[in-house]
Amino acid sequence: MKTLLPPGWPRPKGYSNGISATGRMIFTAGVVGWDETENFPSHRLVDQFAQVLRNTLAILAEDGAGPEHIVRMTCYITNRTDYLSQRDELAPVWKSIMGANYPAMALVEVKALIEHAAVVEIETTAVVPE
């Protein structure tokens, strides 16, 4: 995998501008912050975000992938204000679950998610070298 950073551009914080990778691709559906019984233990964004990351890693592990293989994530949130107010709490959560892996990311505010209690949903693409 290669992180793409054009000369002179500032280093992005918490994500990469682009990533180049070759290998076996793994895609997840939109993953929400519920537990294995489809219950939401929390309605806070930071807590659901942590659960989404754990759920995503569980899915990727089914085909031998880990956080180091994630090249792209699209995050959908239902409240931009909640995201901004909890942003400082998200960095340590990310590092504790994902380590120092920063894929290319997009963050989009949406009106609602299909799961009524969900406040964040994330789609992920991983590439495992062959």
N, C-alpha and C positions, 0 to 999 in steps of 0.2 A: 504494500500500500504506500502511496505517496501523497502527502498533503500539498495542495496547490496554493501558493501564495505569491501573487505577482510582485515583482521588485518594487520597493518603495511603499507598499501598502502596509498599514498598521496590522499587527497580529490581532485577529479577532479574539474576543474573550468568551470562552465556553462553547465554541464551535469552530469549524474550519470553513473557509470559503469554498473549497472543493477538494475532492479526493479522487485519485486514480487508483484502480485496483483491477486485478485479474484473478479469476478463480470461479468456484462454485457459488452461485448467488442464492441467498435465502431472503424471502420476503415475509413480513408479518402483516396480518390484517391490522386494523385499528385496535389497539390494546387499551383497555381502560383499567382504572385502579381498584378493581374488585379483587376479592380473594378467591381461592379455589372453589368456594361454594357460591360464587357470584353475589356475595354480599360486600357492601362498601363499608369497611371499618371506620372510615373518616370521610368527612365532606370537605376537608381543607385541601387546597390545591397541592401544597408541599407534600402532604401525606399520600394523596392519590398519585402524585408524580413518582414518589418513591416506589409505590406498589406497581405502577406501570412499568418502571424499569426492571423490577424483580420479575414481573410476569414476562416481559420481553426476553430477559435472559433465560428464563425457564424454557420458553419456546425455542430460542436459538440453540440451546444445549441439546435439544432433541436431535439435531443434525450436526453436532460437534462444533458449534460456534460459540464464541464468547464476546464480551464487550469490545475486545481488540479487533474484531472482525466487522463491527458496525461502521458503515460508510455514509449512511444517510438516515435522517429521521425527520418526519413531518409531525409537528406537535399542534394539536388543535386544543385551544382553551376556550372556556365560556365566559371568562371575565378578565379583561386586560388589567383592570385595577387590582384585582386579587394577585395576579401575576407580578405586577410591579411592587406591590407591598410585601410579597413573600420572596422576591428574587434573591435576596441575600441568604435566605434559608435554603434555597435550591442548590447552590454551589457545593456545600458540604455533603448534601444528600447525594448529588451526582458523583462526587469523588469517592464516597464510601461504597457506592454500588458499582460505578462504571470505571473507577480509576482515572488515569490521565488520558482517556480516549475521548477525542472531540470530533465527532463526525460532522459532515455538512448537514446543516439544520435549517428548517423553516419553522416559524412560530406564527400561527394564524388564530385570530379571535373569531369564533363562530357564535351564532345566536343560541344554539343548543346542540347537544349530542343525543343520539338515539337512546342511550341508557340515561334515564332521567336524573339519576344521582351522580352521574359522571361529570367532572369538571375539567378533565383532561383526557385526551385520547392521542395515542402516538402510533404511527406507522413506521416500520423500520426496514432498512435494506442492509444486509450483511454480505460480505464476500469472504469466502474461506479459500486461501490458496490451495491449489491442487498439487 
